[in-house]
Amino acid sequence: MSEDTLLTQAASLESLLPKLMRRLFTLDPSHPANELPVAQLRVCTILQAGPSTVSAISEELGISVSAATQIADRLERVGYVERVAGQNDRRMKKLQLTVHGAEVMRSRRETRVRGAAAALEQLPPAARAEVLQALHVLLEASLATAPRVPEAEPIGVGTGPQPLEAAGLALEYPRLVL
């Protein structure tokens, strides 16, 4: 494959992925998650996997502890996160989603999954499997070539399919990276 063809394909991918993400995952304007700035949304997304220290969040996001603390303070003021004492060391504080914050993030994910399901429903089953396989292959290739990112796994890596439990759509939350 020529370098020109590879760059043309890469440019096509670079153009296609943001459009696909917007079409599949844009929430209704009234959804409460839309009120969150991206940095706050990223922290809430990390906390879906469970409580975490501010320093671990800062490392995962590649920002200073001070910046992560400011984000946590804002999220705490609006009722999305709370600080809790560590189980082994009560002096160590961790952040966790409040019931309200967890519900907003659960609803956000459920809405996004439903949007993806609606699009996938338009494809024959074999095409769905091919699309998902191609995305997994592309993800693996990107992990092999991209700069190192914090230990969190990107969406879907090592988590397998995320089951929707029958009627309630109770979703499992892998560690997510936006």
N, C-alpha and C positions, 0 to 999 in steps of 0.2 A: 504494500500500500504506500502510495506516495505521501510525502509530508503535506502537500497541498490538500489531498483528500482527507487526511487525518485532521488537519486544522479546520477544514470545512465541516466535518462531522462534529468536531468539538464545539465549533461556533453554533451549529444547529442545536446541540445538546444544551449549551449555555443559554440559548434563546428559549428552548422548549421547556426546560424544567421549571423556571419561575412561572410561566403561563400555566403549566399543569398544576403546580402547587396552588396558585391562586384559584383556579377553577375547581379543584377538588376540596380545598380546605378553607375557603373564605367563609367566615361565620356571618350569620344574620347581624346586621348593624346593632341590634338591640342586645346582643349577647354580652353579658358582663365582662367576659375576657377581653372584649374589644376596648375596654376602658384602660387596660394595662399597657404601659409602655413596653417595648420589646424586652428591655433588660429585666423588668419585673416579671414579665411572662416567662422568660428563660429561667429565673430563679424558681418560680412556681412549678415549672416543668421538671426541674431537677428534684424538687421536694416531693413530687409524686412518687418517687422511689422510696421515700422515707426521710426521717429527720437527718439533718446534716449540719455541720459546723459552718460558720461564716467563712472560715479560712478554706475549708474544702470547696465551698461554692466559689470562692474567689479564684481558686486554682482551676477548677473546672471551666469557669468562664474566661479565664485568662485576664482577670482584672485585679486591681489592688484590693487588699482586705478592707481598706477604708471605703472604697467604692461599693463593695459588696455590703458592708455595714449600712451605708446610706440607703441602698436599695431595700435591705431588710427592714430598716426603720420605717420607710415609706409603706412597705407591705404590711407591717405590723399596725401602723396607724389606720389603714383602711380595712383591717380585719381579715387579711388573707393568710397571714402567718403569725405564729406565736413563738416565743423563746421558751424552751423547756430545759430543765437541768438534765445533764447526762446521767445515765443509769449507774455507771461505774464511778463517776467522779462528778459530784453535785456542783462543783465549781465550774465545770465545763458546760456551757450553754449551747444548745442546738436549736436550729430553726425547724419548725414543722408547719405544714399547712393546717389552718384551722378547719373546722367542719365546713364553714362557708367556703374557704379557699379550695378545699378538696372537692366540694360539690361543683364549684365553677369549673375547675379543671376536668372533672369527670364529665360534665356536660359538654365541655369544649371537645374533648376527645370523642365522645359518643357522636356528636354532630359531625365531626370530621370523618369518622369511620363510616357513618351513614352516607356521607357525600361520596366517599371512595367506593362504597358498595353500589351506589346508584350508577356510577360510571362503569364499574366492572360488570354490572348486570347487563350492560349493552354489548358485552363481548361474549362470544361462545366460550364454554369452559376451557377448551384447549388454548385459546388465545389468552385467557386470564392467566393460566399457568405459565405460558411463554413470557408474558409481560413481567410477572413477578419473578420468574427465574432470571430474566435479563437484568432486572433491577438489582437482584442479589449479586449477580456476576459483576455488574458495574460498581456496586458498593465494595465488593472485595478488591476489585482493581484499584479503586480510589484509596482504600486503606493501605494498599501496598505502595502507593506512590505519593500520597499526600503527606504534608508535614505532620509530625506526631501531635495528637490532640490528647487532652486529659483522659484518664482511665475510663471514663464513662463510655459505654458503647453507643454508637449511633442507633437510631430507631431500627428495631428489627434484628440487630446483630445478636446472635446467640439466644434470642428469645423465642424463636419459632413463631408460628402463627399465633395471633392474639385472639383467643376464643371470645365470642360474644355469648354469654350464657343466656340461652333461650329467651324468655320473655323480657327479663329485666335489663338486658344488655350490660350486665355487670362486666366491666372491662378490667383486665390485668394491666398494670402499668410498669413497663420496663423502664430502665434509666433512659431518658430521652435527651437528645441534644438538638437544639434548633440551629 
